[in-house]
C-alpha cells in the first residue's frame, strides 16, 4: 500500500481534467448549462469534483461514489438549498479527479478543501498546528522536547496536546519525573560540567557522565511506559526503588525518588477528566445555537487527558449537523494522526466510510462509535456540556463584539459595521531595522493568519522618517491589492483602516491612496493622549480634519485601544526579530557560494571578516576547507569593486 500521507498519493496530472464553458456573469441557467456540459464526460466511478467560477477560483470541493450520478444532482435546481443554488449560479467550469475507491476520494476531498479553502465547503478555520511531545531516537541519550509541524525527526511522538501551555506543563513534570535531557545536541557535546537543570533536579546530566547509557535507557523506557498510559507500573517501580534506598540508608537517593513520585502524583492529579480504561481516543461533541456550530474535542492518550479545544467551523448554514461533523473530522485529521478510537455524539451517515478513510491514513484500524454506557459515555456527556458552554460563551462574546462594531461604524460614519479592520504601525530604532506592520481584525476577533510585515527597503526613505515609512507601506499594500483584486471580490479590502499616529501619518497614507485613485477607504489616525498611556485621552484624527476624544470609560475606546496595542505588539516583535538577525549577520554572508561551514573556516583562519576581505589569493587558498575555485570566488568578490 502506498503511503496515505504522501503528497504525490493522488496524481492529478493523470487523473484530472477540466471542462469549461458559460459566461462570466453570475447566472443560474449558465451554471446548470456548464454542469450539464461536464456530465457528458463523467464516468460512473469514484472521484472528486471541483466547482470553479469564471476566474477559475474553486467554489466547492465534493466527493462521490459515482461521479456522474452525484454531479447530475446539481442540475435539479429545485431540489437544491439556497446556498447550493448560489454556488451553481457562479459555476462556470469543473475539474474532475478519479480515484480507485470512495475512501481515497474522501481523503482527497479533505486535502483539496484544506488547499483551496472553498467558500461553499464547511471549513475548519484554525491556523494553529497542534503541539506534540517528541522523544527522539537519533542519539545514545535521547532528548525530550516540544514539537510542532512536520514529523520528520526520528523518534516517538506523543499527542496531540490542546495547547502549548499543556505541553509545557507536562514537559516540566516529565523532566522532574524522568530526568531526561532537553538540551540540543550541540549544547550536549560542549558541556564539561552539569548545567542548571541538573542542579534543580530536572536532568540526570548524561552529558558529563553522571548517568551511564544503560541507566539513561531505563529512564527513557519508564517515560515511554508512562506516556503510553502505564503510570501505575511506573509508580509502583519508583515506590519500590525508594523503599529499597531507604532500607539501604541511601537517604539522598530516596529523597530524589520521593521528588519524582511527587511529580508523578502532580501529573495524575492534573487530569481533570476521568478517562480510566479509555486508552487512546479522541472525543467530539457538537452543539448548535442561533445558527452557530461549536465542536468540543477531548484528547485522551493512554487514559490521560491531554487537553481539550473548542472549534467553530465556518460556512455551516443550511448544512446538516452530521455532515458538518463528518467534514470537520476529515479536515481535522489532515494534520493530526487518528487514534484507534474516535467517539462522536451522533451517528454519521457515512461513519463506516469515514473510519475506513481514517484507517488508511493512520495505517491501523480506526473505530468511530457513539458510546452508550460506562466511562466512555460519561466522557462524551462531559464533552457535550463543554461544547454547549463554549458555544454560549462565543455567542455572548459575538453579541458584545457586534455591538462594539456597530458603535465603531457610528463613530466613524461607516455605512455598516466593519467586517475587516486593518491597523498599521511602524517600528525602528533611529532608522535601523525599520519595518511596517499590519494586523487584521473582524467580527470574530484578530485574524492572525492575515498579519503582514513590510521591510522598509526604499532607498529614498530617510532613516527614521515615520511619514515616509507609512507612505511606502501603504503604496505596497494597496498597490498590490489594486493590481490583484481590482473588483474587491476576495474580501481582503478593509472597511476601516486605523493608523497608529497623528495627523502627519494620516496625511501620508491619504496621499498614497489618492495617487492610486482610491477614495472610499476610511482612514483614521489614533494618536496617544497627553499622558502617553492608557489613562490618557486618545485623539482620533479623521480625513476631513476633525479630531475628537472619547470618554475614558467608553467600551468602544477600550476596543480601539486593544486594536492599537495589538499592532504595536506585532510591530515591536517583528522589529526585534529583524534586529536580532542583523546582529548575527556577517559581511561574508554577501559572498555568493559561501555556506556556513566555509564562512566559519575562513573566520577561524583569518580572525575577522575584514582580514578575509584584505587577504591575498594565495592566503585564501591556505584556509582549511577552501578550494582554489572558492578562494578565487572570494577574492574576485572583494577586489572587483
Rosetta blueprint (number, residue, H / E / L):
1 X L
2 X L
3 X L
4 X L
5 X L
6 X L
7 X L
8 X L
9 X L
10 X L
11 X L
12 X H
13 X H
14 X H
15 X H
16 X E
17 X E
18 X E
19 X E
20 X E
21 X L
22 X L
23 X L
24 X L
25 X L
26 X L
27 X L
28 X H
29 X H
30 X H
31 X H
32 X H
33 X H
34 X H
35 X H
36 X H
37 X H
38 X H
39 X H
40 X L
41 X L
42 X L
43 X L
44 X L
45 X L
46 X L
47 X E
48 X E
49 X E
50 X E
51 X E
52 X E
53 X L
54 X L
55 X L
56 X L
57 X L
58 X E
59 X E
60 X E
61 X E
62 X E
63 X E
64 X E
65 X L
66 X L
67 X H
68 X H
69 X H
70 X H
71 X H
72 X H
73 X H
74 X H
75 X H
76 X L
77 X H
78 X H
79 X H
80 X L
81 X L
82 X H
83 X H
84 X H
85 X H
86 X H
87 X H
88 X H
89 X H
90 X H
91 X L
92 X L
93 X E
94 X E
95 X E
96 X E
97 X E
98 X E
99 X L
100 X L
101 X L
102 X H
103 X H
104 X H
105 X H
106 X H
107 X H
108 X H
109 X H
110 X H
111 X H
112 X H
113 X H
114 X H
115 X H
116 X H
117 X L
118 X L
119 X L
120 X L
121 X L
122 X L
123 X E
124 X L
125 X L
126 X L
127 X L
128 X L
129 X L
130 X L
131 X E
132 X E
133 X E
134 X E
135 X E
136 X E
137 X L
138 X L
139 X L
140 X L
141 X L
142 X L
143 X L
144 X E
145 X E
146 X E
147 X E
148 X L
149 X L
150 X L
151 X L
152 X L
153 X L
154 X L
155 X E
156 X E
157 X E
158 X E
159 X E
160 X E
161 X E
162 X L
163 X L
164 X H
165 X H
166 X H
167 X H
168 X H
169 X H
170 X H
171 X H
172 X H
173 X H
174 X H
175 X H
176 X H
177 X H
178 X H
179 X L
180 X L
181 X L
182 X L
183 X L
184 X L
185 X H
186 X H
187 X H
188 X H
189 X H
190 X H
191 X L
192 X L
193 X L
194 X L
195 X L
196 X H
197 X H
198 X H
199 X H
200 X L
201 X L
202 X L
203 X L
204 X L
205 X L
206 X H
207 X H
208 X H
209 X L
210 X L
211 X L
212 X L
213 X H
214 X H
215 X H
216 X H
217 X H
218 X H
219 X H
220 X H
221 X H
222 X H
223 X H
224 X H
225 X H
226 X H
227 X H
228 X L
229 X L
230 X L
231 X H
232 X H
233 X H
234 X H
235 X H
236 X H
237 X H
238 X H
239 X H
240 X H
241 X H
242 X H
243 X H
244 X H
245 X H
246 X H
247 X H
248 X L
249 X L
250 X L
251 X H
252 X H
253 X H
254 X H
255 X H
256 X H
257 X H
258 X H
259 X H
260 X H
261 X H
262 X H
263 X H
264 X H
265 X H
266 X H
267 X H
268 X H
269 X H
270 X L
271 X L
272 X L
273 X L
274 X L
275 X L
276 X L
277 X L
278 X L
279 X L
280 X L
281 X E
282 X E
283 X E
284 X E
285 X E
286 X E
287 X E
288 X E
289 X E
290 X L
291 X L
292 X E
293 X E
294 X E
295 X E
296 X E
297 X E
298 X E
299 X E
300 X E
301 X E
302 X L
303 X L
304 X E
305 X E
306 X E
307 X E
308 X E
309 X E
310 X E
311 X E
312 X L
313 X L
314 X E
315 X L
316 X L
317 X L
318 X L
319 X L
320 X L
321 X H
322 X H
323 X H
324 X H
325 X H
326 X H
327 X H
328 X H
329 X H
330 X H
331 X H
332 X H
333 X L
334 X L
335 X L
336 X L
337 X L
338 X L
339 X L
340 X L
341 X E
342 X E
343 X E
344 X E
345 X L
346 X L
347 X L
348 X L
349 X L
350 X L
351 X H
352 X H
353 X H
354 X H
355 X H
356 X H
357 X H
358 X H
359 X H
360 X H
361 X H
362 X H
363 X L
364 X L
365 X L
366 X L
367 X E
368 X E
369 X E
370 X L
371 X L
372 X L
373 X L
374 X H
375 X H
376 X H
377 X H
378 X H
379 X H
380 X H
381 X H
382 X H
383 X H
384 X H
385 X H
386 X H
387 X H
388 X H
389 X H
390 X H
391 X H
392 X H
393 X H
394 X H
395 X H
396 X H
397 X H
398 X H
399 X H
400 X H
401 X H
402 X H
403 X H
404 X H
405 X H
406 X H
407 X H
408 X H
409 X H
410 X H
411 X H
412 X L
413 X L
414 X L
415 X L
416 X L
417 X L
418 X L
419 X L
420 X L
421 X E
422 X E
423 X E
424 X E
425 X E
426 X E
427 X E
428 X E
429 X E
430 X L
431 X L
432 X E
433 X E
434 X E
435 X E
436 X E
437 X E
438 X E
439 X E
440 X E
441 X E
442 X E
443 X L
444 X L
445 X E
446 X E
447 X L
448 X H
449 X H
450 X H
451 X L
452 X E
453 X E
454 X E
455 X E
456 X L
457 X L
458 X L
459 X L
460 X L
461 X L
462 X L
463 X L
464 X L
465 X L
466 X H
467 X H
468 X H
469 X H
470 X H
471 X H
472 X H
473 X H
474 X H
475 X H
476 X H
477 X H
478 X H
479 X H
480 X H
481 X H
482 X H
483 X H
484 X H
485 X L
486 X L
487 X L
488 X L
489 X L
490 X L
491 X L
492 X L
493 X L
494 X L
495 X L
496 X E
497 X E
498 X E
499 X E
500 X E
501 X L
502 X L
503 X H
504 X H
505 X H
506 X H
507 X H
508 X H
509 X H
510 X H
511 X H
512 X H
513 X H
514 X H
515 X H
516 X L
517 X L
518 X L
519 X L
520 X L
521 X L
522 X E
523 X E
524 X E
525 X E
526 X E
527 X E
528 X L
529 X L
530 X L
531 X L
532 X L
533 X L
534 X L
535 X L
536 X L
537 X L
538 X L
539 X E
540 X E
541 X E
542 X E
543 X L
544 X L
545 X L
546 X L
547 X E
548 X E
549 X L
550 X L
551 X L
552 X L
553 X L
554 X L
555 X H
556 X H
557 X H
558 X H
559 X H
560 X H
561 X H
562 X H
563 X H
564 X H
565 X H
566 X H
567 X H
568 X H
569 X H
570 X H
571 X H
572 X H
573 X H
574 X H
575 X H
576 X H
577 X H
578 X H
579 X H
580 X H
581 X H
582 X H
583 X H
584 X L
585 X L
586 X L
587 X H
588 X H
589 X H
590 X H
591 X L
592 X L
593 X L
594 X L
595 X L
596 X H
597 X H
598 X H
599 X H
600 X H
601 X H
602 X H
603 X H
604 X H
605 X H
606 X H
607 X L
608 X L
609 X H
610 X H
611 X H
612 X H
613 X H
614 X H
615 X L
616 X L
617 X H
618 X H
619 X H
620 X H
621 X H
622 X L
623 X L
624 X L
625 X L
626 X L
627 X L
628 X H
629 X H
630 X H
631 X H
632 X H
633 X H
634 X H
635 X H
636 X H
637 X H
638 X H
639 X H
640 X L
641 X L
